């Protein structure tokens, strides 16, 4: 749910992409209607072994004493999403991260909550073949509303991970 910046390689180079799940979707896509021509393959779920459901962040670094004065933890006892993840995939500890640049509780909480939101549950990737005009309407990092009734998705918010143009299709 929090904004993220990631680096992506596309045909013309390497560059930053700003991703924010709170930004309004740019397109409403339905598998049964244009501009979608069809699905390419099935849904690929990220491996359960990649999930983490216990997170710890040390912050409020004191350089004179070489100690962190704050620690914030999210695990199955403090987060519903971590509890669901632990029941489905087993308890999986992430590394304890030390950050000398975070000094307040709100920022530390936002960082740990972002980890929970992005690392505790599996991700689902699916590819669609579309009319070429979609190449002009969406880009990497854009949000779309996706309806694919075979998977039970009705106007689910999804983030575009890549767009490729080939001979009139995208």
Secondary structure as UniProt FT lines:
FT   STRAND          4..10
FT   TURN            11..12
FT   STRAND          13..19
FT   TURN            21..22
FT   STRAND          27..30
FT   TURN            31..32
FT   TURN            34..35
FT   STRAND          36..45
FT   HELIX           48..50
FT   STRAND          54..62
FT   TURN            63..66
FT   STRAND          67..74
FT   TURN            76..78
FT   HELIX           80..89
FT   STRAND          93..98
FT   TURN            100..101
FT   HELIX           105..119
FT   STRAND          124..131
FT   TURN            132..133
FT   HELIX           134..137
FT   TURN            140..141
FT   STRAND          143..148
FT   HELIX           149..151
FT   STRAND          153..159
FT   TURN            167..168
//
